[in-house]
Amino acid sequence: MNEAFTQKGLDSPRLSAEVLLAHVLGCERLRLYMDVDRPANDIERAALRDLVKRAMDDEPVQYLTGEAWFYGLRLKVDQRVLIPRPCTEVIVEQVLHHCKSRPGFGGKKGEGVLIADVCTGSGAIALALAKHLPGARVVATDISADALSVAHENAETLGLSDRVEFVEGDLLKALADHPAAGQDGELAFLVSNPPYIPDDEWDAVPANVREHEPALALRGGMDGLALARPLLSEGPRLVRGGGLVLVEIATSRAGDALAIAEQNARLKKTEVLRDLEGLDRVVRGEVASG
């Protein structure tokens, strides 16, 4: 299985093989190394063969198992939501560091901090922040009711429903009527992993992504900035002085996205952050005080 996945060019072939086997056997991956001599029964072998075939046909392993990991959280995922990826974790790290290091942002627990996560999908960013900032509240929005259904379920499973509020709507319009998050200067952080694949890069997207993950959560218009642009140009007014705006973008459009942020008079210290692979991934801007 590992060799077949390697030849197919799947991401992390050994890990993918172990994840599928553990899923079929109903155990954690570590147990595979503890029970190396455990024989699989006929039902398990048939189930594994089916999953391997589907993986070889480009169906994402996370959808096959119904779960994905993000910043230490096990999340439910299916074809209604984008699969959360490690490259997005830089957003979570930035917020946690800011809370701990800057006076007035709640310390390591994020006491009194209000965060908006736009285009929340499975709820990955919102739930990771709520988990690690037990004093914070998060308003998470998405235009997809199906995605919000998955996010709701993840919040309930993780016991975070009391501090994460989900709102259906389009980008900043979803926040407009919110009694707190929609008011100028009330947010401490505005974060987002919006759809950002440019039209001219769509055909080059791997088949396991292009053919299985929701296009609504992937495609960012002709230049890839159809959703990032309003977040960077209009979003900062919702954030108080010293707070952060963090928006994930396509590596190829990092310079264009940064230019949009630099044109906003409310933002200072604008920069592009790199992900774990060293790729330009997130535009960061700090909101000026006053």
C-alpha positions in Angstrom: 0.0 0.0 0.0 2.8 2.4 0.9 4.6 1.6 -2.3 1.5 2.1 -4.4 0.7 5.4 -2.8 4.3 6.5 -3.4 4.2 5.6 -7.0 0.8 7.4 -7.3 2.4 10.5 -5.8 0.1 10.9 -2.9 1.1 13.3 -0.1 2.8 11.5 2.8 2.2 8.0 1.4 3.3 6.1 4.5 1.2 8.3 6.8 -1.8 7.9 4.5 -1.4 4.1 4.4 -1.2 4.0 8.2 -4.2 6.3 8.6 -6.4 4.1 6.4 -5.3 0.9 8.1 -5.9 2.3 11.5 -9.3 3.5 10.4 -10.3 0.1 9.2 -9.0 -1.6 12.3 -10.7 1.0 14.5 -7.6 1.9 16.4 -5.0 4.7 16.8 -2.0 4.6 14.5 0.3 3.9 17.4 -1.5 0.6 18.0 -0.3 -0.6 14.5 3.2 -0.7 15.9 2.2 -2.4 19.1 0.1 -5.1 17.5 2.2 -5.8 14.4 1.2 -9.5 14.3 -2.6 -8.9 14.5 -4.2 -10.5 11.5 -6.9 -8.7 9.6 -10.2 -10.5 9.1 -12.0 -10.8 5.7 -14.3 -7.9 6.3 -11.4 -5.6 7.3 -9.3 -6.7 4.3 -12.2 -6.0 1.9 -12.8 -2.6 3.5 -9.2 -1.7 3.2 -9.0 -2.7 -0.4 -12.0 -0.5 -1.2 -10.4 2.5 0.6 -7.1 2.0 -1.1 -8.8 1.9 -4.5 -10.6 5.1 -3.8 -7.4 6.8 -2.6 -5.7 5.6 -5.8 -8.6 7.3 -7.7 -7.6 10.6 -6.0 -10.2 10.6 -3.2 -8.6 12.4 -0.3 -7.7 10.2 2.7 -9.3 12.7 5.1 -12.6 12.2 3.4 -12.3 8.5 3.4 -11.7 8.4 7.1 -14.0 11.4 7.8 -11.5 13.3 9.9 -8.5 15.6 9.7 -6.1 17.0 12.3 -5.5 20.8 12.7 -3.4 22.3 15.5 -3.8 19.3 17.6 -7.6 19.0 17.1 -9.3 16.1 15.5 -12.0 17.5 13.2 -14.8 15.9 11.3 -14.5 16.6 7.5 -16.4 15.6 4.4 -17.0 16.9 1.0 -18.9 19.9 2.3 -15.8 21.5 3.7 -12.2 22.2 2.7 -9.6 19.9 4.3 -7.7 22.0 6.9 -3.9 22.1 6.2 -0.9 22.7 8.3 0.1 25.8 6.3 -2.9 27.6 7.8 -1.7 27.0 11.4 0.6 30.1 11.1 -2.6 32.2 11.6 -3.3 30.5 14.9 0.3 30.9 16.0 0.2 34.6 15.2 -2.9 35.2 17.3 -1.7 33.1 20.3 1.7 34.9 20.3 0.0 38.3 20.0 -2.2 37.6 23.0 0.7 36.5 25.1 3.1 39.2 24.2 1.0 42.3 23.8 -0.6 44.1 26.8 -4.4 44.4 26.5 -4.9 41.3 24.5 -5.9 38.9 27.3 -2.6 37.2 28.0 -2.2 33.5 27.3 -5.9 32.8 27.9 -7.1 35.6 25.7 -9.4 37.0 28.4 -12.0 39.3 26.9 -10.7 39.0 23.4 -13.2 38.9 20.4 -12.1 37.2 17.2 -13.8 36.9 13.8 -13.0 34.0 11.6 -14.4 34.6 8.1 -14.8 31.7 5.7 -14.5 29.2 8.6 -15.3 26.0 6.7 -14.9 23.1 9.1 -14.3 25.6 11.9 -10.6 24.8 12.1 -9.1 28.2 12.8 -12.0 29.3 15.1 -12.0 26.1 17.1 -8.2 26.0 17.5 -8.2 29.6 18.8 -11.1 28.9 21.1 -9.4 25.8 22.5 -6.1 27.6 23.2 -7.6 30.9 24.3 -10.2 29.8 26.9 -11.0 33.4 27.8 -11.8 34.5 24.2 -15.0 34.5 22.1 -15.1 33.7 18.4 -17.6 34.6 15.7 -17.1 32.3 12.7 -18.8 32.9 9.4 -19.3 31.1 6.1 -21.5 31.5 3.1 -22.1 27.8 3.0 -24.8 26.4 5.3 -23.4 22.9 4.7 -20.0 24.0 5.9 -21.4 25.6 9.0 -23.3 22.4 9.8 -19.9 20.5 9.9 -18.4 23.4 11.9 -21.3 23.2 14.4 -20.7 19.5 14.9 -17.0 20.0 15.4 -17.7 22.7 18.0 -20.1 20.4 19.9 -17.7 17.5 19.8 -14.9 19.6 21.2 -17.1 21.2 23.8 -16.6 24.7 22.4 -20.1 25.7 21.4 -20.5 28.1 24.3 -17.7 30.4 23.0 -17.9 30.0 19.2 -20.8 31.5 17.4 -21.5 30.6 13.8 -23.1 33.1 11.4 -24.2 32.3 7.8 -23.4 35.0 5.3 -21.0 36.4 2.7 -17.7 37.7 4.0 -18.0 40.9 6.0 -21.7 41.2 5.3 -22.1 38.2 7.7 -20.7 40.4 10.5 -22.6 43.5 9.7 -25.6 42.9 12.0 -23.7 41.2 14.8 -24.0 43.3 18.0 -20.3 43.2 18.7 -18.2 41.8 15.8 -19.9 44.1 13.3 -19.0 47.3 15.1 -16.0 49.3 14.2 -13.0 48.7 16.4 -14.6 45.9 18.4 -12.5 42.9 17.2 -9.1 42.1 18.5 -8.4 39.9 15.5 -9.9 39.4 12.0 -8.6 36.1 10.5 -9.5 34.3 7.3 -8.5 31.4 5.0 -10.7 32.4 2.1 -10.9 30.8 -1.3 -7.8 32.0 -3.2 -6.9 29.8 -6.1 -6.7 32.1 -9.2 -8.5 31.0 -12.4 -5.2 30.7 -14.3 -3.9 28.1 -11.7 -7.1 26.0 -11.5 -6.2 23.4 -14.1 -2.8 22.8 -12.3 -4.5 22.0 -9.0 -4.0 18.3 -8.0 -6.9 16.1 -8.9 -7.5 15.0 -5.4 -8.2 18.6 -4.5 -9.8 19.9 -7.8 -12.2 17.0 -8.2 -13.2 16.4 -4.6 -12.9 19.4 -2.4 -15.7 22.1 -2.7 -14.8 24.6 -5.4 -16.7 27.2 -3.4 -14.0 27.0 -0.8 -11.1 27.0 -3.3 -11.6 29.4 -6.2 -10.7 33.0 -5.6 -11.7 34.5 -8.9 -9.7 35.7 -11.9 -6.8 37.0 -9.8 -7.3 34.9 -6.7 -8.1 38.0 -4.6 -11.8 38.3 -5.0 -12.4 37.5 -1.4 -9.1 38.6 0.1 -9.4 42.1 -1.3 -12.4 43.2 0.7 -11.1 41.5 3.8 -7.8 43.5 3.5 -9.4 46.8 2.4 -12.6 46.9 4.5 -11.9 44.5 7.3 -9.4 46.6 9.3 -12.1 49.1 10.4 -13.6 46.3 12.5 -10.4 45.8 14.4 -9.2 47.9 17.4 -5.8 49.5 17.6 -3.0 47.1 18.1 -5.1 44.1 16.8 -4.3 42.0 13.8 -5.7 41.2 10.4 -4.5 37.9 9.0 -5.6 36.6 5.6 -4.3 33.5 3.8 -3.5 34.0 0.2 -2.1 32.1 -2.9 1.7 32.2 -2.9 1.7 33.5 -6.4 -0.4 36.5 -5.4 1.4 37.4 -2.2 2.8 40.6 -3.6 -0.5 41.8 -4.9 -2.3 41.0 -1.6 0.4 42.8 0.4 0.0 45.9 -1.9 -3.7 46.0 -1.0 -2.9 45.8 2.7 -0.3 48.6 2.4 -2.8 50.9 0.8 -5.1 50.7 3.9 -4.3 53.7 6.1 -5.5 51.7 9.2 -2.8 49.0 8.8 0.8 49.3 9.7 3.7 46.8 9.9 2.2 44.9 6.9 4.1 41.8 5.8 3.8 38.4 4.2 4.3 35.4 6.5 5.7 32.1 5.3 4.2 28.7 6.2 6.0 25.6 7.4 7.2 24.9 3.8 8.7 28.3 3.5 6.0 29.5 1.1 4.5 33.0 1.2 1.1 32.2 2.8 -0.5 34.9 5.0 -0.8 38.7 4.8 -0.4 40.2 8.2 -1.3 43.7 9.2 -1.4 45.4 12.6 -4.2 48.0 13.0 -2.8 51.5 13.9 -4.0 53.0 17.2 -6.0 56.2 17.1 
